């Protein structure tokens, strides 16, 4: 089983200056059976930060892999 761990995404006004799409493509390039996300997903806990983090996390393959 391949597990990919990501942490501390910190969506919000002090979020990293990089391109989320490039990061998403890199994460999805791994053959992970499971992705574990820990740490802070938002900077200030604001609704729009949670929405941005949720959209990003939903786009990760393996995050919500269904069992057959």
PQR file with spaces between the fields and no chain letter, atoms N, CA, C, O and H, PARSE charges and radii, in Angstrom:
ATOM       1  N    UNK     1       0.846   -1.172    0.000 -0.4000 1.5000
ATOM       2  CA   UNK     1       0.000    0.000    0.000 -0.0000 2.0000
ATOM       3  C    UNK     1       0.896    1.242    0.000  0.5500 1.7000
ATOM       4  O    UNK     1       1.840    1.341    0.784 -0.5500 1.4000
ATOM       5  N    UNK     2       0.589    2.171   -0.879 -0.4000 1.5000
ATOM       6  CA   UNK     2       1.314    3.446   -0.954 -0.0000 2.0000
ATOM       7  C    UNK     2       0.486    4.539   -0.295  0.5500 1.7000
ATOM       8  O    UNK     2      -0.662    4.778   -0.668 -0.5500 1.4000
ATOM       9  H    UNK     2      -0.178    2.090   -1.517  0.4000 1.0000
ATOM      10  N    UNK     3       1.087    5.201    0.695 -0.4000 1.5000
ATOM      11  CA   UNK     3       0.412    6.273    1.417 -0.0000 2.0000
ATOM      12  C    UNK     3       1.164    7.575    1.180  0.5500 1.7000
ATOM      13  O    UNK     3       2.383    7.637    1.338 -0.5500 1.4000
ATOM      14  H    UNK     3       2.019    5.007    0.999  0.4000 1.0000
ATOM      15  N    UNK     4       0.431    8.605    0.803 -0.4000 1.5000
ATOM      16  CA   UNK     4       1.006    9.936    0.615 -0.0000 2.0000
ATOM      17  C    UNK     4       0.482   10.838    1.721  0.5500 1.7000
ATOM      18  O    UNK     4      -0.727   10.930    1.930 -0.5500 1.4000
ATOM      19  H    UNK     4      -0.559    8.554    0.674  0.4000 1.0000
ATOM      20  N    UNK     5       1.382   11.498    2.425 -0.4000 1.5000
ATOM      21  CA   UNK     5       1.004   12.377    3.528 -0.0000 2.0000
ATOM      22  C    UNK     5       1.259   13.827    3.122  0.5500 1.7000
ATOM      23  O    UNK     5       2.367   14.182    2.720 -0.5500 1.4000
ATOM      24  H    UNK     5       2.365   11.423    2.255  0.4000 1.0000
ATOM      25  N    UNK     6       0.223   14.662    3.230 -0.4000 1.5000
ATOM      26  CA   UNK     6       0.366   16.095    3.011 -0.0000 2.0000
ATOM      27  C    UNK     6      -0.025   16.801    4.301  0.5500 1.7000
ATOM      28  O    UNK     6      -0.808   16.271    5.089 -0.5500 1.4000
ATOM      29  H    UNK     6      -0.678   14.374    3.556  0.4000 1.0000
ATOM      30  N    UNK     7       0.512   17.986    4.518 -0.4000 1.5000
ATOM      31  CA   UNK     7       0.258   18.652    5.783 -0.0000 2.0000
ATOM      32  C    UNK     7       0.330   20.163    5.648  0.5500 1.7000
ATOM      33  O    UNK     7       1.067   20.699    4.820 -0.5500 1.4000
ATOM      34  H    UNK     7       1.149   18.416    3.878  0.4000 1.0000
ATOM      35  N    UNK     8      -0.457   20.840    6.484 -0.4000 1.5000
ATOM      36  CA   UNK     8      -0.385   22.293    6.655 -0.0000 2.0000
ATOM      37  C    UNK     8      -0.536   23.072    5.351  0.5500 1.7000
ATOM      38  O    UNK     8       0.363   23.812    4.950 -0.5500 1.4000
ATOM      39  H    UNK     8      -1.056   20.404    7.156  0.4000 1.0000
ATOM      40  N    UNK     9      -1.668   22.901    4.704 -0.4000 1.5000
ATOM      41  CA   UNK     9      -1.921   23.603    3.444 -0.0000 2.0000
ATOM      42  C    UNK     9      -2.141   25.102    3.639  0.5500 1.7000
ATOM      43  O    UNK     9      -1.802   25.891    2.756 -0.5500 1.4000
ATOM      44  H    UNK     9      -2.398   22.300    5.030  0.4000 1.0000
ATOM      45  N    UNK    10      -2.692   25.500    4.759 -0.4000 1.5000
ATOM      46  CA   UNK    10      -2.864   26.911    5.122 -0.0000 2.0000
ATOM      47  C    UNK    10      -3.491   27.767    4.028  0.5500 1.7000
ATOM      48  O    UNK    10      -2.922   28.788    3.643 -0.5500 1.4000
ATOM      49  H    UNK    10      -2.967   24.860    5.476  0.4000 1.0000
ATOM      50  N    UNK    11      -4.651   27.368    3.526 -0.4000 1.5000
ATOM      51  CA   UNK    11      -5.352   28.228    2.574 -0.0000 2.0000
ATOM      52  C    UNK    11      -5.769   29.505    3.283  0.5500 1.7000
ATOM      53  O    UNK    11      -6.228   29.466    4.425 -0.5500 1.4000
ATOM      54  H    UNK    11      -5.113   26.539    3.839  0.4000 1.0000
ATOM      55  N    UNK    12      -5.611   30.625    2.612 -0.4000 1.5000
ATOM      56  CA   UNK    12      -5.963   31.913    3.195 -0.0000 2.0000
ATOM      57  C    UNK    12      -5.020   33.003    2.722  0.5500 1.7000
ATOM      58  O    UNK    12      -4.228   32.785    1.805 -0.5500 1.4000
ATOM      59  H    UNK    12      -5.239   30.656    1.685  0.4000 1.0000
ATOM      60  N    UNK    13      -5.095   34.175    3.341 -0.4000 1.5000
ATOM      61  CA   UNK    13      -4.351   35.342    2.862 -0.0000 2.0000
ATOM      62  C    UNK    13      -2.829   35.174    2.911  0.5500 1.7000
ATOM      63  O    UNK    13      -2.112   35.824    2.149 -0.5500 1.4000
ATOM      64  H    UNK    13      -5.738   34.352    4.087  0.4000 1.0000
ATOM      65  N    UNK    14      -2.343   34.329    3.780 -0.4000 1.5000
ATOM      66  CA   UNK    14      -0.893   34.119    3.838 -0.0000 2.0000
ATOM      67  C    UNK    14      -0.514   32.776    3.215  0.5500 1.7000
ATOM      68  O    UNK    14       0.540   32.214    3.513 -0.5500 1.4000
ATOM      69  H    UNK    14      -2.926   33.801    4.399  0.4000 1.0000
ATOM      70  N    UNK    15      -1.395   32.270    2.343 -0.4000 1.5000
ATOM      71  CA   UNK    15      -1.167   31.011    1.638 -0.0000 2.0000
ATOM      72  C    UNK    15       0.055   31.150    0.729  0.5500 1.7000
ATOM      73  O    UNK    15       0.382   32.247    0.276 -0.5500 1.4000
ATOM      74  H    UNK    15      -2.251   32.727    2.101  0.4000 1.0000
ATOM      75  N    UNK    16       0.693   30.073    0.480 -0.4000 1.5000
ATOM      76  CA   UNK    16       1.904   30.104   -0.341 -0.0000 2.0000
ATOM      77  C    UNK    16       1.663   30.786   -1.678  0.5500 1.7000
ATOM      78  O    UNK    16       0.531   30.840   -2.159 -0.5500 1.4000
ATOM      79  H    UNK    16       0.427   29.182    0.848  0.4000 1.0000
ATOM      80  N    UNK    17       2.702   31.294   -2.261 -0.4000 1.5000
ATOM      81  CA   UNK    17       2.628   32.076   -3.501 -0.0000 2.0000
ATOM      82  C    UNK    17       2.649   31.199   -4.753  0.5500 1.7000
ATOM      83  O    UNK    17       2.617   31.719   -5.868 -0.5500 1.4000
ATOM      84  H    UNK    17       3.621   31.250   -1.870  0.4000 1.0000
ATOM      85  N    UNK    18       2.703   29.886   -4.582 -0.4000 1.5000
ATOM      86  CA   UNK    18       2.809   28.984   -5.726 -0.0000 2.0000
ATOM      87  C    UNK    18       1.490   28.778   -6.446  0.5500 1.7000
ATOM      88  O    UNK    18       0.480   29.408   -6.136 -0.5500 1.4000
ATOM      89  H    UNK    18       2.730   29.464   -3.676  0.4000 1.0000
ATOM      90  N    UNK    19       1.530   27.888   -7.406 -0.4000 1.5000
ATOM      91  CA   UNK    19       0.373   27.565   -8.233 -0.0000 2.0000
ATOM      92  C    UNK    19      -0.267   26.289   -7.696  0.5500 1.7000
ATOM      93  O    UNK    19       0.341   25.220   -7.744 -0.5500 1.4000
ATOM      94  H    UNK    19       2.351   27.376   -7.658  0.4000 1.0000
ATOM      95  N    UNK    20      -1.491   26.399   -7.185 -0.4000 1.5000
ATOM      96  CA   UNK    20      -2.173   25.235   -6.617 -0.0000 2.0000
ATOM      97  C    UNK    20      -2.327   24.118   -7.645  0.5500 1.7000
ATOM      98  O    UNK    20      -2.261   22.941   -7.290 -0.5500 1.4000
ATOM      99  H    UNK    20      -1.985   27.268   -7.145  0.4000 1.0000
ATOM     100  N    UNK    21      -2.530   24.466   -8.896 -0.4000 1.5000
ATOM     101  CA   UNK    21      -2.724   23.454   -9.939 -0.0000 2.0000
ATOM     102  C    UNK    21      -1.455   22.631  -10.137  0.5500 1.7000
ATOM     103  O    UNK    21      -1.533   21.419  -10.335 -0.5500 1.4000
ATOM     104  H    UNK    21      -2.584   25.422   -9.184  0.4000 1.0000
ATOM     105  N    UNK    22      -0.295   23.266  -10.086 -0.4000 1.5000
ATOM     106  CA   UNK    22       0.971   22.534  -10.218 -0.0000 2.0000
ATOM     107  C    UNK    22       1.142   21.576   -9.042  0.5500 1.7000
ATOM     108  O    UNK    22       1.540   20.426   -9.230 -0.5500 1.4000
ATOM     109  H    UNK    22      -0.231   24.251   -9.925  0.4000 1.0000
ATOM     110  N    UNK    23       0.845   22.044   -7.836 -0.4000 1.5000
ATOM     111  CA   UNK    23       0.935   21.182   -6.660 -0.0000 2.0000
ATOM     112  C    UNK    23      -0.038   20.018   -6.779  0.5500 1.7000
ATOM     113  O    UNK    23       0.323   18.880   -6.478 -0.5500 1.4000
ATOM     114  H    UNK    23       0.521   22.978   -7.684  0.4000 1.0000
ATOM     115  N    UNK    24      -1.247   20.280   -7.207 -0.4000 1.5000
ATOM     116  CA   UNK    24      -2.247   19.241   -7.369 -0.0000 2.0000
ATOM     117  C    UNK    24      -1.797   18.194   -8.387  0.5500 1.7000
ATOM     118  O    UNK    24      -1.956   16.996   -8.158 -0.5500 1.4000
ATOM     119  H    UNK    24      -1.541   21.204   -7.452  0.4000 1.0000
ATOM     120  N    UNK    25      -1.244   18.639   -9.496 -0.4000 1.5000
ATOM     121  CA   UNK    25      -0.742   17.708  -10.512 -0.0000 2.0000
ATOM     122  C    UNK    25       0.389   16.855   -9.952  0.5500 1.7000
ATOM     123  O    UNK    25       0.459   15.659  -10.234 -0.5500 1.4000
ATOM     124  H    UNK    25      -1.115   19.612   -9.683  0.4000 1.0000
ATOM     125  N    UNK    26       1.271   17.456   -9.163 -0.4000 1.5000
ATOM     126  CA   UNK    26       2.381   16.713   -8.557 -0.0000 2.0000
ATOM     127  C    UNK    26       1.847   15.667   -7.587  0.5500 1.7000
ATOM     128  O    UNK    26       2.269   14.512   -7.623 -0.5500 1.4000
ATOM     129  H    UNK    26       1.214   18.428   -8.934  0.4000 1.0000
ATOM     130  N    UNK    27       0.919   16.068   -6.718 -0.4000 1.5000
ATOM     131  CA   UNK    27       0.337   15.124   -5.768 -0.0000 2.0000
ATOM     132  C    UNK    27      -0.345   13.977   -6.507  0.5500 1.7000
ATOM     133  O    UNK    27      -0.188   12.814   -6.134 -0.5500 1.4000
ATOM     134  H    UNK    27       0.576   17.007   -6.689  0.4000 1.0000
ATOM     135  N    UNK    28      -1.100   14.301   -7.550 -0.4000 1.5000
ATOM     136  CA   UNK    28      -1.830   13.274   -8.299 -0.0000 2.0000
ATOM     137  C    UNK    28      -0.928   12.419   -9.180  0.5500 1.7000
ATOM     138  O    UNK    28      -1.376   11.400   -9.706 -0.5500 1.4000
ATOM     139  H    UNK    28      -1.228   15.245   -7.853  0.4000 1.0000
ATOM     140  N    UNK    29       0.324   12.806   -9.353 -0.4000 1.5000
ATOM     141  CA   UNK    29       1.246   12.006  -10.162 -0.0000 2.0000
ATOM     142  C    UNK    29       1.757   10.781   -9.400  0.5500 1.7000
ATOM     143  O    UNK    29       2.285    9.849  -10.006 -0.5500 1.4000
ATOM     144  H    UNK    29       0.688   13.634   -8.926  0.4000 1.0000
ATOM     145  N    UNK    30       1.602   10.781   -8.073 -0.4000 1.5000
ATOM     146  CA   UNK    30       2.030    9.641   -7.268 -0.0000 2.0000
ATOM     147  C    UNK    30       0.970    8.552   -7.318  0.5500 1.7000
ATOM     148  O    UNK    30      -0.227    8.832   -7.385 -0.5500 1.4000
ATOM     149  H    UNK    30       1.173   11.538   -7.581  0.4000 1.0000
ATOM     150  N    UNK    31       1.425    7.316   -7.283 -0.4000 1.5000
ATOM     151  CA   UNK    31       0.511    6.179   -7.305 -0.0000 2.0000
ATOM     152  C    UNK    31       0.106    5.841   -5.873  0.5500 1.7000
ATOM     153  O    UNK    31       0.434    4.772   -5.358 -0.5500 1.4000
ATOM     154  H    UNK    31       2.397    7.089   -7.229  0.4000 1.0000
ATOM     155  N    UNK    32      -0.606    6.763   -5.243 -0.4000 1.5000
ATOM     156  CA   UNK    32      -0.988    6.591   -3.840 -0.0000 2.0000
ATOM     157  C    UNK    32      -2.320    5.862   -3.734  0.5500 1.7000
ATOM     158  O    UNK    32      -3.275    6.172   -4.446 -0.5500 1.4000
ATOM     159  H    UNK    32      -0.872    7.631   -5.662  0.4000 1.0000
ATOM     160  N    UNK    33      -2.363    4.895   -2.836 -0.4000 1.5000
ATOM     161  CA   UNK    33      -3.615    4.215   -2.531 -0.0000 2.0000
ATOM     162  C    UNK    33      -4.439    5.039   -1.551  0.5500 1.7000
ATOM     163  O    UNK    33      -5.664    4.934   -1.494 -0.5500 1.4000
ATOM     164  H    UNK    33      -1.587    4.644   -2.258  0.4000 1.0000
ATOM     165  N    UNK    34      -3.736    5.858   -0.786 -0.4000 1.5000
ATOM     166  CA   UNK    34      -4.389    6.666    0.232 -0.0000 2.0000
ATOM     167  C    UNK    34      -3.604    7.964    0.400  0.5500 1.7000
ATOM     168  O    UNK    34      -2.374    7.969    0.373 -0.5500 1.4000
ATOM     169  H    UNK    34      -2.741    5.943   -0.832  0.4000 1.0000
ATOM     170  N    UNK    35      -4.330    9.053    0.573 -0.4000 1.5000
ATOM     171  CA   UNK    35      -3.712   10.342    0.875 -0.0000 2.0000
ATOM     172  C    UNK    35      -4.194   10.767    2.253  0.5500 1.7000
ATOM     173  O    UNK    35      -5.394   10.826    2.517 -0.5500 1.4000
ATOM     174  H    UNK    35      -5.330    9.048    0.595  0.4000 1.0000
ATOM     175  N    UNK    36      -3.237   11.062    3.125 -0.4000 1.5000
ATOM     176  CA   UNK    36      -3.564   11.511    4.470 -0.0000 2.0000
ATOM     177  C    UNK    36      -3.219   12.985    4.570  0.5500 1.7000
ATOM     178  O    UNK    36      -2.107   13.395    4.236 -0.5500 1.4000
ATOM     179  H    UNK    36      -2.262   11.014    2.910  0.4000 1.0000
ATOM     180  N    UNK    37      -4.170   13.779    5.028 -0.4000 1.5000
ATOM     181  CA   UNK    37      -3.979   15.218    5.178 -0.0000 2.0000
ATOM     182  C    UNK    37      -4.050   15.571    6.659  0.5500 1.7000
ATOM     183  O    UNK    37      -5.051   15.304    7.323 -0.5500 1.4000
ATOM     184  H    UNK    37      -5.073   13.446    5.299  0.4000 1.0000
ATOM     185  N    UNK    38      -2.981   16.172    7.166 -0.4000 1.5000
ATOM     186  CA   UNK    38      -2.951   16.581    8.569 -0.0000 2.0000
ATOM     187  C    UNK    38      -2.535   18.046    8.651  0.5500 1.7000
ATOM     188  O    UNK    38      -2.145   18.648    7.650 -0.5500 1.4000
ATOM     189  H    UNK    38      -2.168   16.389    6.627  0.4000 1.0000
ATOM     190  N    UNK    39      -2.621   18.600    9.827 -0.4000 1.5000
ATOM     191  CA   UNK    39      -2.181   19.977   10.026 -0.0000 2.0000
ATOM     192  C    UNK    39      -3.280   20.976    9.725  0.5500 1.7000
ATOM     193  O    UNK    39      -4.451   20.619    9.602 -0.5500 1.4000
ATOM     194  H    UNK    39      -2.938   18.111   10.640  0.4000 1.0000
ATOM     195  N    UNK    40      -2.888   22.216    9.611 -0.4000 1.5000
ATOM     196  CA   UNK    40      -3.836   23.311    9.392 -0.0000 2.0000
ATOM     197  C    UNK    40      -4.214   23.420    7.918  0.5500 1.7000
ATOM     198  O    UNK    40      -3.347   23.573    7.057 -0.5500 1.4000
ATOM     199  H    UNK    40      -1.936   22.506    9.711  0.4000 1.0000
ATOM     200  N    UNK    41      -5.510   23.340    7.635 -0.4000 1.5000
ATOM     201  CA   UNK    41      -5.991   23.507    6.260 -0.0000 2.0000
ATOM     202  C    UNK    41      -6.289   24.956    5.935  0.5500 1.7000
ATOM     203  O    UNK    41      -6.348   25.322    4.762 -0.5500 1.4000
ATOM     204  H    UNK    41      -6.214   23.216    8.335  0.4000 1.0000
ATOM     205  N    UNK    42      -6.476   25.783    6.940 -0.4000 1.5000
ATOM     206  CA   UNK    42      -6.779   27.198    6.716 -0.0000 2.0000
ATOM     207  C    UNK    42      -5.824   28.053    7.538  0.5500 1.7000
ATOM     208  O    UNK    42      -5.178   27.566    8.466 -0.5500 1.4000
ATOM     209  H    UNK    42      -6.427   25.486    7.894  0.4000 1.0000
ATOM     210  N    UNK    43      -5.745   29.326    7.190 -0.4000 1.5000
ATOM     211  CA   UNK    43      -4.902   30.256    7.934 -0.0000 2.0000
ATOM     212  C    UNK    43      -5.672   30.861    9.093  0.5500 1.7000
ATOM     213  O    UNK    43      -5.190   30.872   10.226 -0.5500 1.4000
ATOM     214  H    UNK    43      -6.270   29.722    6.436  0.4000 1.0000
ATOM     215  N    UNK    44      -6.868   31.364    8.814 -0.4000 1.5000
ATOM     216  CA   UNK    44      -7.643   32.065    9.841 -0.0000 2.0000
ATOM     217  C    UNK    44      -8.977   31.395   10.176  0.5500 1.7000
ATOM     218  O    UNK    44      -9.746   31.919   10.982 -0.5500 1.4000
ATOM     219  H    UNK    44      -7.260   31.355    7.894  0.4000 1.0000
ATOM     220  N    UNK    45      -9.254   30.242    9.563 -0.4000 1.5000
ATOM     221  CA   UNK    45     -10.500   29.536    9.842 -0.0000 2.0000
ATOM     222  C    UNK    45     -11.732   30.181    9.246  0.5500 1.7000
ATOM     223  O    UNK    45     -12.842   29.991    9.744 -0.5500 1.4000
ATOM     224  H    UNK    45      -8.629   29.816    8.908  0.4000 1.0000
ATOM     225  N    UNK    46     -11.542   30.947    8.174 -0.4000 1.5000
ATOM     226  CA   UNK    46     -12.654   31.633    7.527 -0.0000 2.0000
ATOM     227  C    UNK    46     -13.360   30.703    6.535  0.5500 1.7000
ATOM     228  O    UNK    46     -12.754   29.781    5.988 -0.5500 1.4000
ATOM     229  H    UNK    46     -10.641   31.101    7.769  0.4000 1.0000
ATOM     230  N    UNK    47     -14.646   30.964    6.315 -0.4000 1.5000
ATOM     231  CA   UNK    47     -15.459   30.111    5.447 -0.0000 2.0000
ATOM     232  C    UNK    47     -14.865   29.971    4.048  0.5500 1.7000
ATOM     233  O    UNK    47     -14.847   28.869    3.499 -0.5500 1.4000
ATOM     234  H    UNK    47     -15.139   31.713    6.759  0.4000 1.0000
ATOM     235  N    UNK    48     -14.378   31.068    3.461 -0.4000 1.5000
ATOM     236  CA   UNK    48     -13.820   30.987    2.110 -0.0000 2.0000
ATOM     237  C    UNK    48     -12.519   30.186    2.087  0.5500 1.7000
ATOM     238  O    UNK    48     -12.196   29.563    1.076 -0.5500 1.4000
ATOM     239  H    UNK    48     -14.393   31.963    3.907  0.4000 1.0000
ATOM     240  N    UNK    49     -11.772   30.195    3.190 -0.4000 1.5000
ATOM     241  CA   UNK    49     -10.548   29.386    3.271 -0.0000 2.0000
ATOM     242  C    UNK    49     -10.905   27.899    3.300  0.5500 1.7000
ATOM     243  O    UNK    49     -10.262   27.085    2.637 -0.5500 1.4000
ATOM     244  H    UNK    49     -12.034   30.701    4.012  0.4000 1.0000
ATOM     245  N    UNK    50     -11.935   27.555    4.074 -0.4000 1.5000
ATOM     246  CA   UNK    50     -12.381   26.153    4.106 -0.0000 2.0000
ATOM     247  C    UNK    50     -12.903   25.719    2.743  0.5500 1.7000
ATOM     248  O    UNK    50     -12.677   24.583    2.328 -0.5500 1.4000
ATOM     249  H    UNK    50     -12.457   28.216    4.613  0.4000 1.0000
ATOM     250  N    UNK    51     -13.592   26.602    2.050 -0.4000 1.5000
ATOM     251  CA   UNK    51     -14.103   26.280    0.712 -0.0000 2.0000
ATOM     252  C    UNK    51     -12.945   26.021   -0.250  0.5500 1.7000
ATOM     253  O    UNK    51     -12.984   25.061   -1.021 -0.5500 1.4000
ATOM     254  H    UNK    51     -13.776   27.525    2.387  0.4000 1.0000
ATOM     255  N    UNK    52     -11.924   26.862   -0.212 -0.4000 1.5000
ATOM     256  CA   UNK    52     -10.754   26.682   -1.090 -0.0000 2.0000
ATOM     257  C    UNK    52     -10.020   25.389   -0.753  0.5500 1.7000
ATOM     258  O    UNK    52      -9.634   24.640   -1.651 -0.5500 1.4000
ATOM     259  H    UNK    52     -11.892   27.641    0.414  0.4000 1.0000
ATOM     260  N    UNK    53      -9.828   25.126    0.530 -0.4000 1.5000
ATOM     261  CA   UNK    53      -9.160   23.900    0.947 -0.0000 2.0000
ATOM     262  C    UNK    53      -9.976   22.678    0.532  0.5500 1.7000
ATOM     263  O    UNK    53      -9.418   21.693    0.048 -0.5500 1.4000
ATOM     264  H    UNK    53     -10.142   25.734    1.259  0.4000 1.0000
ATOM     265  N    UNK    54     -11.298   22.739    0.719 -0.4000 1.5000
ATOM     266  CA   UNK    54     -12.161   21.626    0.341 -0.0000 2.0000
ATOM     267  C    UNK    54     -12.122   21.328   -1.139  0.5500 1.7000
ATOM     268  O    UNK    54     -12.083   20.165   -1.541 -0.5500 1.4000
ATOM     269  H    UNK    54     -11.751   23.540    1.112  0.4000 1.0000
ATOM     270  N    UNK    55     -12.133   22.366   -1.953 -0.4000 1.5000
ATOM     271  CA   UNK    55     -12.052   22.176   -3.411 -0.0000 2.0000
ATOM     272  C    UNK    55     -10.734   21.527   -3.799  0.5500 1.7000
ATOM     273  O    UNK    55     -10.695   20.631   -4.642 -0.5500 1.4000
ATOM     274  H    UNK    55     -12.165   23.310   -1.626  0.4000 1.0000
ATOM     275  N    UNK    56      -9.660   21.986   -3.177 -0.4000 1.5000
ATOM     276  CA   UNK    56      -8.339   21.426   -3.466 -0.0000 2.0000
ATOM     277  C    UNK    56      -8.294   19.953   -3.056  0.5500 1.7000
ATOM     278  O    UNK    56      -7.854   19.105   -3.832 -0.5500 1.4000
ATOM     279  H    UNK    56      -9.692   22.713   -2.492  0.4000 1.0000
ATOM     280  N    UNK    57      -8.742   19.654   -1.854 -0.4000 1.5000
ATOM     281  CA   UNK    57      -8.674   18.279   -1.352 -0.0000 2.0000
ATOM     282  C    UNK    57      -9.551   17.331   -2.167  0.5500 1.7000
ATOM     283  O    UNK    57      -9.173   16.181   -2.390 -0.5500 1.4000
ATOM     284  H    UNK    57      -9.099   20.343   -1.224  0.4000 1.0000
ATOM     285  N    UNK    58     -10.708   17.797   -2.612 -0.4000 1.5000
ATOM     286  CA   UNK    58     -11.593   16.947   -3.418 -0.0000 2.0000
ATOM     287  C    UNK    58     -10.969   16.595   -4.759  0.5500 1.7000
ATOM     288  O    UNK    58     -11.343   15.593   -5.368 -0.5500 1.4000
ATOM     289  H    UNK    58     -11.014   18.731   -2.431  0.4000 1.0000
ATOM     290  N    UNK    59     -10.029   17.398   -5.225 -0.4000 1.5000
ATOM     291  CA   UNK    59      -9.390   17.156   -6.517 -0.0000 2.0000
ATOM     292  C    UNK    59      -8.214   16.187   -6.418  0.5500 1.7000
ATOM     293  O    UNK    59      -7.611   15.839   -7.433 -0.5500 1.4000
ATOM     294  H    UNK    59      -9.725   18.212   -4.730  0.4000 1.0000
ATOM     295  N    UNK    60      -7.887   15.751   -5.204 -0.4000 1.5000
ATOM     296  CA   UNK    60      -6.774   14.821   -5.031 -0.0000 2.0000
ATOM     297  C    UNK    60      -7.276   13.396   -5.208  0.5500 1.7000
ATOM     298  O    UNK    60      -8.211   12.959   -4.536 -0.5500 1.4000
ATOM     299  H    UNK    60      -8.377   16.034   -4.380  0.4000 1.0000
ATOM     300  N    UNK    61      -6.638   12.685   -6.124 -0.4000 1.5000
ATOM     301  CA   UNK    61      -6.972   11.274   -6.323 -0.0000 2.0000
ATOM     302  C    UNK    61      -6.517   10.502   -5.088  0.5500 1.7000
ATOM     303  O    UNK    61      -5.461   10.800   -4.531 -0.5500 1.4000
ATOM     304  H    UNK    61      -5.879   13.040   -6.669  0.4000 1.0000
ATOM     305  N    UNK    62      -7.284    9.536   -4.664 -0.4000 1.5000
ATOM     306  CA   UNK    62      -6.925    8.732   -3.520 -0.0000 2.0000
ATOM     307  C    UNK    62      -7.446    9.298   -2.214  0.5500 1.7000
ATOM     308  O    UNK    62      -7.440    8.606   -1.196 -0.5500 1.4000
ATOM     309  H    UNK    62      -8.142    9.294   -5.117  0.4000 1.0000
ATOM     310  N    UNK    63      -7.901   10.555   -2.224 -0.4000 1.5000
ATOM     311  CA   UNK    63      -8.378   11.164   -0.992 -0.0000 2.0000
ATOM     312  C    UNK    63      -9.675   10.492   -0.536  0.5500 1.7000
ATOM     313  O    UNK    63      -9.854   10.206    0.648 -0.5500 1.4000
ATOM     314  H    UNK    63      -7.906   11.117   -3.051  0.4000 1.0000
ATOM     315  N    UNK    64     -10.564   10.247   -1.476 -0.4000 1.5000
ATOM     316  CA   UNK    64     -11.851    9.617   -1.155 -0.0000 2.0000
ATOM     317  C    UNK    64     -12.056    8.380   -2.027  0.5500 1.7000
ATOM     318  O    UNK    64     -13.136    8.177   -2.582 -0.5500 1.4000
ATOM     319  H    UNK    64     -10.419   10.479   -2.438  0.4000 1.0000
ATOM     320  N    UNK    65     -11.025    7.565   -2.142 -0.4000 1.5000
ATOM     321  CA   UNK    65     -11.113    6.388   -2.985 -0.0000 2.0000
ATOM     322  C    UNK    65     -12.213    5.458   -2.463  0.5500 1.7000
ATOM     323  O    UNK    65     -12.270    5.145   -1.274 -0.5500 1.4000
ATOM     324  H    UNK    65     -10.148    7.731   -1.691  0.4000 1.0000
ATOM     325  N    UNK    66     -13.065    5.036   -3.360 -0.4000 1.5000
ATOM     326  CA   UNK    66     -14.186    4.171   -2.975 -0.0000 2.0000
ATOM     327  C    UNK    66     -13.750    2.711   -2.938  0.5500 1.7000
ATOM     328  O    UNK    66     -12.930    2.272   -3.745 -0.5500 1.4000
ATOM     329  H    UNK    66     -13.018    5.290   -4.326  0.4000 1.0000
ATOM     330  N    UNK    67     -14.298    1.987   -2.013 -0.4000 1.5000
ATOM     331  CA   UNK    67     -14.035    0.542   -1.938 -0.0000 2.0000
ATOM     332  C    UNK    67     -15.019   -0.176   -2.856  0.5500 1.7000
ATOM     333  O    UNK    67     -16.183    0.211   -2.958 -0.5500 1.4000
ATOM     334  H    UNK    67     -14.963    2.343   -1.358  0.4000 1.0000
ATOM     335  N    UNK    68     -14.538   -1.228   -3.523 -0.4000 1.5000
ATOM     336  CA   UNK    68     -15.455   -1.984   -4.385 -0.0000 2.0000
ATOM     337  C    UNK    68     -16.000   -3.189   -3.673  0.5500 1.7000
ATOM     338  O    UNK    68     -16.788   -3.941   -4.246 -0.5500 1.4000
ATOM     339  H    UNK    68     -13.592   -1.543   -3.440  0.4000 1.0000
